[in-house]
Amino acid sequence: MNRTKWGVLVAILVFVCAARADERTDLLKAREAVWRAWFANDTVVLHNLVPSETIVISAGEQHWKNQSDIFKAAADFQRDGGRLLALDFPRTEVQMFGDVAVIYSQYALELKVDGKIVHQSGRVTEVFVRRNGHWLNPGWHTDEEK
């Protein structure tokens, strides 16, 4: 292969790698937006990122949740005076399959609940689907560390 062909190949690889990095950045921004919107009961953001077919499995809860359950839980948290003080994802792995991505993370939260500081941590597996150029979060499964 001559130098010109190698140069074109390298340029294509650089472009593809940059596009993938942008996709991952957009995906992780959407993930953080979902978490922060839930704790803030930001219904506009939640409606934009959590579609009607959402299914959620949470640690220690017998019943799976749907979109309306998620919105109600966010409203209840806010109504009861709960506040998110800190959110961290100390470890995150991403698998991307075209317009579907799976995020595996450890999470750590600091909350204010009933006037008390609460620390919570665990693991989460989140599914994201790209629709019309935007990442949506139609499902997740959390567990808590004891």
N, CA, C and O of each residue as an XYZ file, in Angstrom:
584
protein
N       0.865     -1.176      0.000
C       0.000      0.000      0.000
C       0.900      1.225      0.000
O       1.874      1.286      0.750
N       0.573      2.201     -0.844
C       1.416      3.383     -0.906
C       1.047      4.364      0.213
O       0.067      4.177      0.935
N       1.867      5.416      0.330
C       1.703      6.395      1.424
C       0.344      7.089      1.382
O      -0.239      7.354      2.432
N      -0.162      7.382      0.209
C      -1.441      8.081      0.092
C      -2.573      7.218      0.641
O      -3.433      7.714      1.370
N      -2.581      5.930      0.297
C      -3.615      5.026      0.795
C      -3.513      4.876      2.309
O      -4.534      4.838      2.996
N      -2.300      4.792      2.834
C      -2.121      4.704      4.297
C      -2.638      5.970      4.981
O      -3.276      5.906      6.031
N      -2.355      7.106      4.376
C      -2.823      8.375      4.935
C      -4.340      8.443      4.990
O      -4.911      8.912      5.975
N      -4.991      7.976      3.933
C      -6.455      7.958      3.894
C      -6.989      6.995      4.943
O      -7.949      7.313      5.646
N      -6.379      5.824      5.054
C      -6.801      4.828      6.042
C      -6.663      5.377      7.467
O      -7.570      5.215      8.283
N      -5.556      6.010      7.759
C      -5.342      6.602      9.084
C      -6.373      7.697      9.346
O      -6.909      7.781     10.451
N      -6.658      8.527      8.362
C      -7.654      9.590      8.532
C      -9.032      9.007      8.825
O      -9.762      9.530      9.666
N      -9.390      7.929      8.137
C     -10.681      7.276      8.389
C     -10.722      6.709      9.799
O     -11.722      6.880     10.496
N      -9.666      6.042     10.235
C      -9.618      5.472     11.586
C      -9.711      6.555     12.658
O     -10.395      6.373     13.664
N      -9.035      7.667     12.451
C      -9.110      8.779     13.404
C     -10.539      9.305     13.474
O     -11.046      9.577     14.563
N     -11.191      9.450     12.321
C     -12.571      9.937     12.287
C     -13.500      8.969     13.019
O     -14.336      9.404     13.810
N     -13.369      7.664     12.769
C     -14.216      6.653     13.414
C     -14.000      6.653     14.924
O     -14.968      6.592     15.681
N     -12.752      6.721     15.374
C     -12.459      6.742     16.810
C     -13.028      7.991     17.469
O     -13.555      7.911     18.579
N     -12.935      9.129     16.818
C     -13.487     10.375     17.364
C     -15.007     10.291     17.441
O     -15.601     10.755     18.414
N     -15.640      9.707     16.433
C     -17.099      9.557     16.434
C     -17.529      8.653     17.578
O     -18.518      8.944     18.251
N     -16.808      7.563     17.812
C     -17.137      6.655     18.915
C     -16.958      7.335     20.257
O     -17.765      7.131     21.164
N     -15.918      8.139     20.403
C     -15.698      8.872     21.648
C     -16.845      9.857     21.887
O     -17.312     10.000     23.017
N     -17.298     10.532     20.835
C     -18.435     11.455     20.938
C     -19.706     10.710     21.338
O     -20.474     11.188     22.173
N     -19.930      9.516     20.728
C     -21.101      8.705     21.077
C     -21.072      8.341     22.554
O     -22.085      8.457     23.245
N     -19.926      7.907     23.036
C     -19.789      7.508     24.441
C     -20.022      8.714     25.355
O     -20.694      8.594     26.379
N     -19.472      9.866     24.989
C     -19.665     11.078     25.788
C     -21.142     11.434     25.861
O     -21.659     11.723     26.940
N     -21.827     11.416     24.715
C     -23.256     11.717     24.679
C     -24.052     10.711     25.508
O     -24.980     11.083     26.225
N     -23.687      9.455     25.405
C     -24.358      8.394     26.164
C     -24.216      8.622     27.671
O     -25.199      8.545     28.407
N     -23.002      8.902     28.123
C     -22.776      9.091     29.559
C     -23.424     10.375     30.069
O     -23.834     10.443     31.228
N     -23.520     11.388     29.219
C     -24.253     12.604     29.606
C     -25.732     12.294     29.785
O     -26.362     12.779     30.725
N     -26.285     11.487     28.887
C     -27.698     11.104     28.996
C     -27.929     10.291     30.264
O     -28.922     10.494     30.962
N     -27.019      9.377     30.560
C     -27.148      8.567     31.781
C     -27.163      9.463     33.017
O     -28.028      9.311     33.880
N     -26.223     10.385     33.110
C     -26.172     11.272     34.276
C     -27.418     12.155     34.344
O     -27.927     12.433     35.430
N     -27.903     12.591     33.193
C     -29.107     13.426     33.167
C     -30.313     12.671     33.722
O     -31.132     13.257     34.431
N     -30.433     11.382     33.411
C     -31.543     10.580     33.943
C     -31.473     10.530     35.467
O     -32.472     10.778     36.142
N     -30.305     10.213     36.008
C     -30.154     10.133     37.463
C     -30.488     11.470     38.122
O     -31.279     11.528     39.063
N     -29.884     12.529     37.625
C     -30.097     13.845     38.247
C     -31.552     14.303     38.098
O     -32.106     14.912     39.013
N     -32.167     14.013     36.958
C     -33.569     14.389     36.752
C     -34.475     13.635     37.720
O     -35.435     14.207     38.236
N     -34.183     12.361     37.974
C     -35.012     11.603     38.910
C     -34.942     12.230     40.308
O     -35.974     12.471     40.933
N     -33.744     12.489     40.789
C     -33.602     13.045     42.137
C     -34.180     14.455     42.251
O     -34.610     14.855     43.333
N     -34.197     15.209     41.159
C     -34.735     16.569     41.163
C     -36.213     16.597     40.763
O     -36.843     17.655     40.767
N     -36.761     15.427     40.420
C     -38.128     15.339     39.906
C     -38.323     16.293     38.725
O     -39.327     17.000     38.638
N     -37.354     16.296     37.832
C     -37.411     17.121     36.622
C     -38.212     16.347     35.576
O     -37.648     15.594     34.782
N     -39.515     16.540     35.584
C     -40.395     15.747     34.735
C     -40.164     15.983     33.245
O     -40.389     15.078     32.441
N     -39.725     17.163     32.865
C     -39.456     17.438     31.446
C     -38.316     16.546     30.960
O     -38.432     15.887     29.926
N     -37.228     16.529     31.704
C     -36.082     15.693     31.320
C     -36.462     14.215     31.394
O     -36.123     13.444     30.496
N     -37.158     13.817     32.451
C     -37.561     12.411     32.574
C     -38.424     11.979     31.392
O     -38.216     10.894     30.850
N     -39.386     12.800     30.984
C     -40.227     12.446     29.838
C     -39.409     12.339     28.558
O     -39.735     11.533     27.686
N     -38.354     13.138     28.431
C     -37.503     13.091     27.235
C     -36.563     11.896     27.219
O     -36.163     11.448     26.145
N     -36.199     11.366     28.388
C     -35.175     10.319     28.449
C     -35.664      8.943     28.891
O     -34.992      7.939     28.655
N     -36.834      8.894     29.532
C     -37.363      7.619     30.042
C     -38.658      7.319     29.280
O     -39.702      7.892     29.593
N     -38.600      6.422     28.277
C     -39.761      6.185     27.422
C     -40.867      5.377     28.113
O     -40.667      4.797     29.180
N     -42.017      5.359     27.480
C     -43.192      4.704     28.066
C     -42.998      3.207     28.295
O     -43.631      2.650     29.192
N     -42.163      2.548     27.532
C     -41.972      1.098     27.666
C     -40.902      0.715     28.698
O     -40.481     -0.440     28.752
N     -40.472      1.659     29.498
C     -39.411      1.421     30.487
C     -39.786      0.332     31.488
O     -40.925      0.247     31.945
N     -38.794     -0.497     31.813
C     -38.915     -1.517     32.855
C     -37.716     -1.357     33.780
O     -36.572     -1.289     33.330
N     -38.000     -1.299     35.095
C     -36.946     -1.112     36.086
C     -37.065     -2.169     37.168
O     -38.152     -2.445     37.677
N     -35.926     -2.755     37.509
C     -35.850     -3.722     38.602
C     -34.925     -3.123     39.646
O     -33.775     -2.794     39.355
N     -35.435     -2.983     40.872
C     -34.650     -2.373     41.946
C     -34.402     -3.383     43.059
O     -35.225     -4.259     43.325
N     -33.256     -3.239     43.695
C     -32.873     -4.136     44.786
C     -33.914     -4.123     45.891
O     -34.391     -3.065     46.300
N     -34.258     -5.312     46.369
C     -35.143     -5.422     47.517
C     -36.603     -5.144     47.244
O     -37.406     -5.142     48.177
N     -36.976     -4.910     46.003
C     -38.372     -4.633     45.666
C     -38.939     -5.778     44.842
O     -38.364     -6.184     43.832
N     -40.067     -6.284     45.288
C     -40.681     -7.444     44.648
C     -41.217     -7.130     43.258
O     -41.113     -7.957     42.352
N     -41.791     -5.941     43.084
C     -42.448     -5.594     41.821
C     -41.528     -4.766     40.919
O     -40.792     -3.895     41.380
N     -41.594     -5.065     39.636
C     -40.875     -4.278     38.655
C     -41.645     -2.993     38.420
O     -42.862     -2.950     38.605
N     -40.945     -1.950     38.014
C     -41.558     -0.635     37.819
C     -41.644     -0.307     36.332
O     -40.892     -0.826     35.507
N     -42.590      0.574     36.027
C     -42.717      1.095     34.672
C     -42.528      2.613     34.723
O     -42.209      3.167     35.775
N     -42.724      3.274     33.595
C     -42.480      4.716     33.517
C     -43.270      5.490     34.568
O     -42.708      6.345     35.253
N     -44.555      5.205     34.704
C     -45.359      5.973     35.665
C     -44.895      5.730     37.097
O     -44.938      6.648     37.916
N     -44.452      4.513     37.416
C     -43.905      4.230     38.747
C     -42.639      5.048     39.007
O     -42.428      5.552     40.110
N     -41.804      5.170     37.974
C     -40.555      5.928     38.090
C     -40.868      7.392     38.365
O     -40.264      8.008     39.243
N     -41.815      7.948     37.611
C     -42.186      9.352     37.805
C     -42.798      9.576     39.186
O     -42.526     10.592     39.825
N     -43.618      8.638     39.648
C     -44.230      8.767     40.971
C     -43.164      8.705     42.062
O     -43.200      9.491     43.008
N     -42.216      7.778     41.937
C     -41.148      7.658     42.945
C     -40.309      8.934     43.004
O     -39.926      9.375     44.088
N     -40.024      9.526     41.847
C     -39.260     10.782     41.812
C     -40.049     11.893     42.495
O     -39.490     12.668     43.271
N     -41.342     11.971     42.210
C     -42.188     12.995     42.830
C     -42.270     12.789     44.341
O     -42.233     13.754     45.105
N     -42.380     11.534     44.771
C     -42.451     11.229     46.207
C     -41.154     11.618     46.909
O     -41.185     12.192     47.997
N     -40.017     11.307     46.294
C     -38.722     11.656     46.877
C     -38.638     13.169     47.077
O     -38.243     13.644     48.141
N     -39.012     13.912     46.045
C     -38.961     15.368     46.097
C     -39.970     15.915     47.114
O     -39.642     16.808     47.896
N     -41.188     15.381     47.103
C     -42.243     15.819     48.017
C     -41.833     15.612     49.481
O     -42.148     16.426     50.349
N     -41.130     14.514     49.731
C     -40.704     14.193     51.094
C     -39.443     14.950     51.512
O     -38.900     14.712     52.591
N     -38.987     15.852     50.664
C     -37.843     16.696     51.003
C     -36.489     16.068     50.708
O     -35.462     16.601     51.127
N     -36.466     14.948     49.998
C     -35.194     14.309     49.646
C     -34.398     15.173     48.685
O     -34.955     15.847     47.818
N     -33.078     15.139     48.856
C     -32.182     15.900     47.977
C     -30.953     15.084     47.652
O     -30.418     14.374     48.504
N     -30.517     15.187     46.431
C     -29.254     14.587     46.009
C     -28.136     15.562     46.342
O     -28.152     16.708     45.894
N     -27.162     15.107     47.130
C     -26.020     15.948     47.479
C     -24.793     15.612     46.635
O     -24.002     16.494     46.301
N     -24.638     14.332     46.293
C     -23.478     13.910     45.499
C     -23.832     12.652     44.713
O     -24.569     11.787     45.187
N     -23.294     12.574     43.511
C     -23.496     11.424     42.631
C     -22.163     11.097     41.987
O     -21.506     11.969     41.418
N     -21.767      9.831     42.080
C     -20.490      9.426     41.499
C     -20.634      8.037     40.906
O     -21.353      7.193     41.441
N     -19.952      7.810     39.812
C     -19.865      6.499     39.186
C     -18.385      6.107     39.163
O     -17.700      6.361     38.172
N     -17.879      5.488     40.248
C     -16.444      5.214     40.332
C     -15.924      4.212     39.298
O     -14.734      4.205     38.982
N     -16.810      3.372     38.775
C     -16.390      2.443     37.717
C     -17.530      2.308     36.723
O     -18.680      2.091     37.107
N     -17.207      2.437     35.456
C     -18.207      2.310     34.398
C     -17.589      1.572     33.219
O     -16.478      1.880     32.787
N     -18.321      0.601     32.713
C     -17.960     -0.109     31.489
C     -19.127      0.041     30.523
O     -20.287     -0.034     30.928
N     -18.821      0.253     29.249
C     -19.857      0.467     28.242
C     -19.679     -0.543     27.121
O     -18.573     -0.770     26.631
N     -20.802     -1.145     26.725
C     -20.832     -1.975     25.528
C     -21.805     -1.307     24.563
O     -22.945     -1.015     24.925
N     -21.352     -1.066     23.336
C     -22.202     -0.419     22.339
C     -22.444     -1.387     21.182
O     -21.522     -2.024     20.673
N     -23.713     -1.474     20.785
C     -24.134     -2.339     19.702
C     -25.009     -1.515     18.756
O     -26.229     -1.679     18.728
N     -24.390     -0.646     17.996
C     -25.148      0.228     17.101
C     -25.958      1.235     17.905
O     -25.403      2.077     18.611
N     -27.277      1.134     17.787
C     -28.160      2.070     18.479
C     -28.594      1.581     19.861
O     -29.527      2.125     20.453
N     -27.914      0.553     20.369
C     -28.182      0.040     21.719
C     -26.871      0.038     22.495
O     -25.821     -0.344     21.978
N     -26.959      0.474     23.745
C     -25.777      0.465     24.611
C     -26.176     -0.087     25.974
O     -27.285      0.140     26.459
N     -25.246     -0.813     26.575
C     -25.428     -1.319     27.929
C     -24.311     -0.721     28.768
O     -23.133     -0.815     28.421
N     -24.702     -0.101     29.885
C     -23.736      0.508     30.794
C     -23.754     -0.267     32.103
O     -24.810     -0.457     32.706
N     -22.583     -0.712     32.536
C     -22.420     -1.390     33.822
C     -21.628     -0.443     34.712
O     -20.549      0.010     34.329
N     -22.149     -0.143     35.888
C     -21.472      0.834     36.752
C     -21.581      0.464     38.214
O     -22.477     -0.263     38.645
N     -20.635      0.994     38.951
C     -20.775      1.121     40.394
C     -21.236      2.551     40.616
O     -20.792      3.464     39.919
N     -22.123      2.752     41.582
C     -22.573      4.111     41.868
C     -22.432      4.393     43.355
O     -22.443      3.485     44.187
N     -22.301      5.664     43.662
C     -22.244      6.118     45.057
C     -23.061      7.399     45.144
O     -22.875      8.325     44.354
N     -23.957      7.439     46.103
C     -24.838      8.586     46.293
C     -24.685      9.132     47.698
O     -24.433      8.392     48.649
N     -24.840     10.430     47.810
C     -25.008     11.069     49.112
C     -26.319     11.833     49.024
O     -26.493     12.706     48.174
N     -27.234     11.487     49.915
C     -28.574     12.059     49.901
C     -28.873     12.718     51.231
O     -28.270     12.398     52.255
N     -29.804     13.635     51.194
C     -30.369     14.172     52.426
C     -31.818     13.708     52.454
O     -32.622     14.093     51.606
N     -32.140     12.874     53.441
C     -33.461     12.290     53.571
C     -33.908     12.465     55.017
O     -33.199     12.068     55.942
N     -35.062     13.047     55.209
C     -35.578     13.293     56.562
C     -34.573     14.045     57.424
O     -34.452     13.780     58.620
N     -33.854     14.978     56.816
C     -32.890     15.789     57.546
C     -31.580     15.086     57.861
O     -30.710     15.668     58.508
N     -31.424     13.843     57.416
C     -30.212     13.069     57.688
C     -29.439     12.825     56.399
O     -30.022     12.697     55.322
N     -28.128     12.764     56.526
C     -27.266     12.435     55.390
C     -27.227     10.909     55.262
O     -26.948     10.195     56.224
N     -27.512     10.435     54.059
C     -27.542      9.001     53.780
C     -26.550      8.711     52.662
O     -26.554      9.388     51.633
N     -25.703      7.710     52.859
C     -24.769      7.258     51.828
C     -25.292      5.938     51.283
O     -25.649      5.033     52.037
N     -25.328      5.849     49.980
C     -25.830      4.640     49.337
C     -24.892      4.303     48.189
O     -24.433      5.190     47.470
N     -24.614      3.030     48.024
C     -23.783      2.616     46.894
C     -24.250      1.255     46.406
O     -24.922      0.513     47.123
N     -23.886      0.948     45.190
C     -24.275     -0.322     44.617
C     -23.825     -0.429     43.182
O     -22.897      0.248     42.738
N     -24.516     -1.308     42.466
C     -24.212     -1.533     41.058
C     -25.475     -1.308     40.244
O     -26.590     -1.469     40.740
N     -25.284     -0.936     38.998
C     -26.420     -0.719     38.105
C     -26.048     -1.191     36.701
O     -24.934     -0.975     36.223
N     -27.009     -1.836     36.063
C     -26.914     -2.173     34.650
C     -28.009     -1.380     33.960
O     -29.184     -1.507     34.303
N     -27.624     -0.557     32.982
C     -28.574      0.322     32.308
C     -28.567      0.055     30.811
O     -27.515     -0.156     30.206
N     -29.744      0.068     30.232
C     -29.897     -0.101     28.796
C     -30.272      1.252     28.199
O     -31.155      1.943     28.707
N     -29.599      1.616     27.130
C     -29.912      2.842     26.401
C     -30.141      2.504     24.937
O     -29.484      1.627     24.375
N     -31.083      3.212     24.332
C     -31.410      3.043     22.925
C     -31.365      4.414     22.271
O     -31.914      5.381     22.798
N     -30.704      4.493     21.114
C     -30.652      5.770     20.394
C     -31.844      5.844     19.440
O     -32.009      5.007     18.553
N     -32.678      6.884     19.654
C     -33.826      7.130     18.785
C     -33.749      8.570     18.307
O     -33.583      9.492     19.105
N     -33.870      8.752     17.013
C     -33.830     10.093     16.428
C     -32.606     10.871     16.884
O     -32.679     12.079     17.111
N     -31.475     10.173     17.019
C     -30.217     10.822     17.374
C     -30.014     11.103     18.853
O     -29.022     11.729     19.227
N     -30.943     10.646     19.714
C     -30.840     10.901     21.153
C     -30.904      9.588     21.922
O     -31.627      8.667     21.542
N     -30.142      9.513     23.006
C     -30.135      8.322     23.845
C     -31.310      8.357     24.819
O     -31.532      9.357     25.502
N     -32.063      7.251     24.876
C     -33.160      7.060     25.815
C     -32.819      5.896     26.738
O     -32.041      5.017     26.366
N     -33.391      5.885     27.929
C     -33.069      4.887     28.951
C     -34.308      4.028     29.280
O     -35.009      4.311     30.252
N     -34.581      2.982     28.476
C     -35.790      2.189     28.681
C     -35.690      1.084     29.727
O     -36.638      0.314     29.890
N     -34.585      0.986     30.432
C     -34.520     -0.036     31.464
C     -33.226     -0.023     32.247
O     -32.161      0.331     31.740
N     -33.357     -0.424     33.513
C     -32.175     -0.579     34.354
C     -32.471     -1.520     35.500
O     -33.627     -1.776     35.840
N     -31.411     -2.027     36.085
C     -31.477     -2.924     37.240
C     -30.422     -2.477     38.236
O     -29.236     -2.425     37.912
N     -30.852     -2.157     39.440
C     -29.914     -1.711     40.478
C     -29.844     -2.722     41.606
O     -30.799     -3.450     41.877
N     -28.698     -2.749     42.251
C     -28.588     -3.446     43.535
C     -27.798     -2.527     44.475
O     -27.061     -1.645     44.034
N     -27.967     -2.751     45.748
C     -27.284     -1.933     46.750
C     -26.232     -2.764     47.466
O     -26.411     -3.960     47.698
N     -25.134     -2.108     47.809
C     -24.132     -2.760     48.641
C     -24.579     -2.643     50.085
O     -25.097     -1.607     50.502
N     -24.382     -3.679     50.825
C     -24.785     -3.671     52.241
C     -23.596     -3.452     53.126
O     -23.736     -3.415     54.349
